[in-house]
Amino acid sequence: MLITSSALVTKQRTRTPSAGEMEAAMRSLFSDNSRYIDAFHIFVKNSTEHQRMREFIDTKLQEIISSIGLEKPVIDVLGVGSGSGEIDLQMISKIQARYPGVRVNNNIVEPSPEQVFSYKERITKTKGLDNVTFSWHKKTSHEFESEVKESKQPKTYDFIHMIQMLYYVKDVAATLKFFSSCLAPKGKLIIILVSGNSGWSTLWKKYGSRLPLNDLCLYITAGDVQDMLNSMGAKYESYDLQSDMDITECFVEGDPNGELLLDFLTETCEFNKHAPSDLRDQVLRDLKSPECSASKDGKIVFNNNLNVIVVENP
């Protein structure tokens, strides 16, 4: 059959994209800030992550900070990637309880205007912050580091925390080295990341090369960070946090929460819509596997285990 040029054009326009073309067309979830925030909220709702962090802060933090503020009129705190401040303010309350009456200067490095707004709203609803001052740095950790180096007036901090944020820096080892150097004598740096034995680690190792990784995200676990700290000769302690996440909705076709959770797990915007069918099927299969999840009470529960790493400046 003879195909005219106009028919050929129509045929080319309507052909089904190849798997390789679909993979190339996938976008990082971080390219759509609104969808990322929606996905993050569903993640927080379905996981025990914040609960486990709060339990750790309640039971361990006062012991960890027992030497950071001795004989000091002011305790300087630096939160890097503080988000909406929920965990920050809980840690501030523990510092206040350990050092009653001591002024706390809380510095926040957070690039997202939406998160900074939420943090400030949270402050207005939180009691007992009269002796706490807040300093805002609306920038990335790299921008903050560059600003400090350019000023040639380095400031040290008694307590620095970096919670679930090292995925978003370009050079993790350099970032660790810089913020460790910002610790005052007896200061502590707390880092929280997913564990090397988590379901995240399994997914990243298997599918990282096929997912739309960009400059905004690195696939890194607490095990990788410990290797870097060891090479630096840093002194640190590590704590395991057992956490999980209900991902049952990911397997309910058309479920909006499930779609957002799958986006969050793969860090891909509208993964179900844009991923090649073979990749989608493999990811869903592996999410159900023992390497990633367990079946509990009819639900599929993802291994969201975390590590807390506490770096100490002698």
C-alpha positions in Angstrom: 0.0 0.0 0.0 1.3 3.4 -1.0 1.7 5.8 2.0 1.5 9.5 1.2 3.8 12.0 2.9 1.0 13.4 4.9 0.0 9.9 6.1 3.6 9.2 7.0 3.7 12.3 9.2 0.5 11.3 11.0 1.9 7.8 11.5 5.1 9.2 13.0 3.2 11.5 15.4 1.0 8.8 16.8 3.6 6.0 17.2 4.1 4.5 20.6 7.4 5.8 22.3 10.0 3.2 23.0 11.0 2.2 26.5 14.2 4.1 26.2 12.4 7.3 25.1 10.0 6.9 28.0 12.8 6.6 30.5 14.5 9.6 29.0 11.2 11.6 29.3 10.7 10.8 33.0 11.2 13.8 35.2 12.5 14.0 38.7 9.9 14.6 41.4 11.9 17.6 42.5 11.1 19.3 39.2 7.5 19.8 40.5 7.7 21.4 44.0 4.0 21.2 44.6 3.7 17.5 43.8 6.8 16.8 45.8 5.3 18.5 48.9 2.0 16.5 48.4 4.0 13.3 48.1 6.1 14.1 51.1 2.9 14.7 53.2 1.6 11.3 52.2 4.9 9.7 53.1 4.9 11.3 56.6 1.3 10.2 57.1 2.0 6.6 56.1 5.4 6.1 57.7 6.6 5.9 61.3 9.6 8.0 60.4 8.8 11.2 62.4 7.5 9.1 65.3 10.8 7.2 65.5 12.7 10.5 65.3 10.6 12.0 68.1 11.1 8.9 70.2 14.9 9.2 69.7 14.9 12.9 70.6 12.8 12.2 73.7 15.0 9.4 75.0 18.5 10.1 73.7 19.0 13.8 72.9 19.6 15.2 76.4 22.4 12.7 76.9 23.9 13.5 73.6 23.9 17.3 74.2 25.0 16.9 77.9 28.3 18.7 77.2 27.5 21.2 74.4 26.4 24.1 76.6 28.5 23.8 79.8 29.2 27.3 81.2 27.9 29.0 78.1 25.5 32.0 78.2 24.3 31.2 74.7 24.0 28.0 72.8 24.4 28.3 69.0 22.3 25.8 66.9 22.4 25.3 63.2 19.7 23.4 61.3 20.6 22.5 57.7 17.6 21.6 55.6 15.2 22.2 58.5 12.0 21.9 56.4 8.9 23.0 58.3 10.6 22.9 61.7 8.7 20.1 63.5 11.7 18.2 64.5 13.8 21.3 65.0 11.5 22.7 67.7 11.4 19.4 69.5 15.2 19.4 69.7 15.2 23.1 70.8 12.8 22.1 73.7 15.2 19.4 74.8 18.1 21.9 74.7 16.1 24.3 76.9 15.2 21.5 79.3 18.9 20.5 79.6 20.1 24.1 80.0 17.2 26.0 81.6 17.5 29.8 81.3 20.3 29.7 78.7 19.6 31.7 75.5 19.5 29.7 72.3 20.4 31.2 69.0 18.8 29.0 66.3 20.0 29.4 62.8 18.0 27.8 60.0 19.3 27.0 56.5 16.4 26.1 54.3 15.9 27.1 50.6 12.2 26.3 50.2 10.0 29.4 50.7 7.0 27.2 51.4 8.9 25.3 54.1 10.2 28.5 55.7 6.7 29.9 55.8 5.4 26.7 57.5 8.3 26.9 60.0 7.5 30.5 60.9 3.8 29.6 61.3 4.8 26.7 63.6 6.8 29.1 65.8 3.7 31.3 66.4 1.9 28.3 67.7 4.7 27.0 69.9 5.0 28.1 73.6 8.2 28.5 75.6 10.4 30.1 72.9 11.0 33.4 74.7 14.7 32.7 75.1 15.2 31.5 71.5 16.2 33.8 68.6 15.7 32.6 65.0 18.0 33.6 62.1 16.9 32.6 58.6 19.2 31.7 55.7 16.9 31.0 52.7 19.5 29.2 50.7 20.9 25.7 50.0 23.6 24.3 52.2 26.1 24.8 49.3 25.1 28.5 49.1 25.4 28.9 52.8 28.9 27.2 52.8 30.0 29.5 50.0 28.8 32.6 51.8 30.6 31.6 55.0 33.9 31.0 53.1 33.6 34.3 51.2 33.0 36.2 54.4 36.2 34.8 55.9 34.5 35.1 59.3 33.7 31.5 60.2 31.2 31.0 63.0 31.1 27.8 65.1 28.0 26.1 66.5 27.4 24.0 69.6 24.8 21.8 67.9 24.3 21.2 64.2 21.7 18.9 62.7 21.2 17.6 59.1 18.1 15.5 59.0 17.3 13.6 55.7 19.1 16.3 53.7 22.4 14.9 52.5 20.6 13.4 49.4 20.3 17.0 48.1 24.0 18.1 48.0 26.4 17.7 45.1 29.4 16.7 47.2 28.5 14.8 50.3 32.1 14.3 51.6 32.9 18.1 51.2 29.6 19.0 52.9 30.5 16.7 55.8 33.9 18.1 56.1 32.7 21.7 56.1 29.9 21.4 58.6 32.2 19.3 60.9 34.6 22.2 60.8 31.8 24.5 62.0 31.5 22.6 65.3 32.5 24.4 68.5 34.6 22.5 71.1 32.4 19.7 72.6 29.9 20.4 69.8 27.8 17.7 68.2 26.6 17.2 64.6 23.6 14.9 64.2 22.9 13.3 60.8 19.9 11.2 60.0 19.6 9.2 56.8 18.1 6.0 55.5 19.9 2.8 56.6 22.0 0.8 54.3 19.7 -2.2 55.0 16.5 -0.3 54.2 14.2 -0.9 51.2 15.4 2.4 49.8 18.9 1.0 49.5 17.6 -2.0 47.6 15.6 0.2 45.2 18.4 2.6 44.6 21.0 0.0 43.9 18.8 -1.9 41.4 17.0 1.0 39.6 19.0 4.1 40.3 20.5 4.1 36.8 17.0 4.0 35.2 15.4 6.7 37.4 15.7 10.4 36.6 18.5 11.3 38.9 19.6 14.9 38.6 21.7 17.5 40.4 19.0 17.8 43.1 19.3 14.3 44.5 21.9 11.6 45.3 21.2 8.0 46.2 23.1 7.8 49.5 22.6 5.9 52.7 24.0 6.2 56.3 26.5 3.4 55.5 28.0 5.6 52.7 28.3 8.5 55.2 30.0 6.3 57.8 32.5 5.3 55.2 33.2 9.0 54.5 33.5 9.8 58.1 35.9 6.9 58.7 38.1 8.2 55.8 38.1 11.7 57.5 39.1 10.2 60.9 36.0 11.6 62.5 34.7 10.5 65.9 31.1 9.4 65.8 28.4 7.1 67.2 25.6 5.4 65.3 22.1 4.5 66.4 19.5 2.4 64.5 15.9 3.5 64.2 13.4 0.8 63.1 10.8 2.5 60.8 8.3 1.4 58.3 5.8 2.7 55.8 2.5 1.4 54.6 2.7 1.3 50.8 -0.5 -0.8 50.2 -2.1 2.0 48.3 0.7 1.8 45.7 -0.9 -1.4 44.5 -4.5 -0.1 44.2 -4.9 1.1 40.6 -5.8 4.7 40.3 -5.4 5.5 44.0 -4.2 9.1 44.2 -2.3 8.5 47.5 -0.7 5.4 46.0 0.4 7.4 43.0 2.0 10.0 45.2 3.8 7.4 47.3 5.1 5.6 44.2 6.4 9.0 43.0 8.1 9.5 46.4 9.6 6.0 46.4 11.0 6.4 42.9 11.6 10.2 43.1 9.9 10.4 39.8 7.1 12.8 38.8 4.0 10.8 37.9 6.0 7.5 37.7 2.9 5.4 36.9 2.1 7.6 33.9 5.6 8.0 32.4 7.6 5.0 33.3 8.0 2.2 30.7 5.7 -0.7 31.5 8.6 -3.1 32.2 10.2 -0.7 34.7 6.9 -0.1 36.4 6.1 -3.8 36.7 9.6 -4.6 38.0 9.5 -1.8 40.6 6.1 -2.8 41.9 7.2 -6.5 42.0 10.3 -5.6 44.0 8.4 -3.3 46.3 6.5 -6.4 47.5 9.7 -8.5 47.8 11.3 -9.4 51.2 14.3 -7.2 50.3 12.0 -4.1 50.5 8.8 -4.9 52.4 7.0 -7.3 54.6 3.3 -8.3 54.8 1.6 -7.4 58.1 -2.1 -7.7 58.8 -2.9 -7.7 55.1 -0.8 -4.6 54.4 2.4 -4.2 52.5 4.9 -2.5 54.8 8.0 -1.0 53.4 11.4 -1.1 55.3 12.1 2.6 56.1 14.8 2.0 58.6 17.0 4.9 59.5 20.4 5.6 61.1 21.3 8.5 63.4 25.0 9.4 63.2 26.3 11.7 66.0 29.7 13.4 65.1 31.6 14.8 68.0 34.2 17.6 68.1 36.5 16.7 71.0 
